[in-house]
Amino acid sequence: MTSPSRRLPHVVTRADLALLVAPTYAAALSVDDEEAHERLSRALERPGVADLLYGALSVGLAEARGPKTTEDALLDKLSRGVQARRGRAKPAPDHPGLSAVLVRINLEIGLAPESMRAALETDKGRAVLDAGLAVLGRHLVKDLLK
């Protein structure tokens, strides 16, 4: 996973992350938007979850960055996208890895059995989680840079 820019948490705050990821969470787990937002807000209080989601955004940003685009220019464009679209995010497309991301989030707020943590810590579990984070990051960046 790509390490996040130091500016990224200032451009996309944890509150923004909760709003941006909530539609994916709500659609995948069949909960209403308010419940999804509340759960994500709680999960993002845990530093590990925020780090995972910032890493996912970093993957999406790295892939969206062209050869002549600077990191600062891309983050400035992302910032404008967050301001314009944060309340209108679309759910990410279905992907097996997204389930792993959502399990990881639910582990942090006590909604998934602890035995799932061991499954995510295996080589295969980490690979599926990383794939899901990459899909989520690409989706969020694409949605915000429109």
C-alpha positions in Angstrom: 0.0 0.0 0.0 1.3 3.5 -0.9 2.1 5.7 2.0 -0.2 8.7 2.3 0.9 12.3 1.6 1.2 14.4 4.8 -1.4 16.8 3.3 -4.0 14.1 2.6 -5.5 14.1 6.2 -6.0 17.9 5.9 -7.5 17.6 2.4 -9.8 14.7 3.3 -10.6 14.8 7.0 -11.9 11.8 8.9 -15.4 13.4 8.8 -15.0 13.6 5.0 -13.9 9.9 4.9 -17.0 8.9 6.8 -19.2 10.7 4.4 -17.4 9.3 1.3 -17.3 5.7 2.4 -20.8 5.6 4.0 -22.6 4.9 0.6 -20.4 1.9 0.0 -20.9 0.6 3.6 -24.6 1.2 3.4 -25.1 -0.6 0.1 -22.9 -3.5 0.9 -24.3 -4.2 4.4 -27.9 -3.1 3.7 -28.0 -0.5 6.4 -29.4 3.1 6.1 -27.1 6.0 5.3 -27.3 7.5 8.8 -26.3 4.2 10.4 -23.5 3.7 8.0 -22.2 7.2 8.6 -22.4 6.7 12.4 -20.5 3.4 12.3 -17.8 4.8 10.0 -17.4 7.8 12.3 -16.9 5.5 15.3 -14.5 3.3 13.3 -12.4 6.3 12.1 -11.8 7.3 15.7 -9.5 4.3 15.7 -6.1 5.3 14.1 -5.7 2.0 12.2 -8.9 2.4 10.2 -8.0 6.0 9.2 -4.6 4.8 8.1 -6.0 2.0 6.0 -8.5 4.4 4.2 -5.8 7.1 3.7 -3.6 4.4 2.2 -6.4 3.4 -0.1 -6.8 7.0 -1.2 -3.1 7.2 -1.8 -3.2 4.2 -4.1 -6.0 5.8 -6.1 -4.1 9.1 -6.3 -0.9 7.4 -7.4 -2.7 5.7 -10.2 -4.6 8.9 -11.2 -1.4 11.0 -11.3 -0.2 11.7 -14.7 3.5 12.2 -15.7 3.2 16.0 -15.7 0.9 16.3 -12.7 2.5 17.2 -9.3 1.3 15.7 -6.1 0.3 19.1 -4.9 -1.8 19.8 -8.0 -3.5 16.5 -7.7 -4.3 17.1 -4.0 -5.6 20.6 -4.8 -8.0 19.0 -7.4 -9.0 16.4 -4.9 -9.7 19.1 -2.3 -12.1 20.8 -4.8 -13.7 17.5 -5.4 -14.2 16.8 -1.7 -15.9 20.2 -1.3 -18.1 19.7 -4.3 -19.0 16.0 -3.9 -18.5 14.7 -0.4 -22.2 14.5 0.4 -23.0 12.9 -3.0 -20.5 10.0 -3.1 -21.6 6.9 -4.9 -21.1 3.3 -3.6 -18.0 1.5 -4.9 -18.7 -1.4 -7.3 -19.0 -4.8 -5.8 -15.7 -6.5 -5.3 -14.7 -9.5 -3.0 -12.1 -7.3 -1.4 -14.6 -4.7 -0.3 -16.1 -7.3 2.0 -12.7 -7.6 3.7 -12.5 -3.8 4.1 -15.9 -3.7 5.7 -15.1 -6.6 8.0 -12.0 -4.8 9.1 -14.0 -1.7 9.8 -16.6 -3.7 11.7 -13.9 -5.4 13.8 -12.9 -2.0 15.1 -16.4 -1.1 16.3 -17.2 -4.6 17.7 -19.7 -5.7 15.0 -17.6 -8.6 13.6 -16.4 -11.6 15.5 -12.8 -11.4 16.6 -12.1 -14.7 14.7 -12.3 -12.6 11.5 -9.2 -10.7 12.6 -7.1 -13.8 12.4 -8.5 -14.5 8.9 -7.5 -11.0 7.7 -4.0 -11.5 9.2 -3.2 -14.5 7.0 -1.3 -13.9 3.7 -4.5 -14.5 1.7 -6.6 -12.3 4.0 -4.1 -9.4 3.7 -4.0 -9.8 -0.1 -7.8 -9.7 -0.3 -7.9 -6.7 2.1 -5.3 -4.8 0.1 -7.2 -5.5 -3.1 -10.4 -4.2 -1.6 -8.6 -1.1 -0.3 -7.2 -0.5 -3.8 -10.6 -0.8 -5.4 -12.1 1.5 -2.8 -9.3 4.1 -3.2 -9.6 4.1 -7.0 -13.3 4.5 -6.8 -13.2 7.4 -4.3 -10.5 9.2 -6.3 -12.3 8.7 -9.6 -15.6 10.0 -8.0 -13.9 13.0 -6.5 -11.8 14.1 -9.5 -14.8 14.2 -11.9 
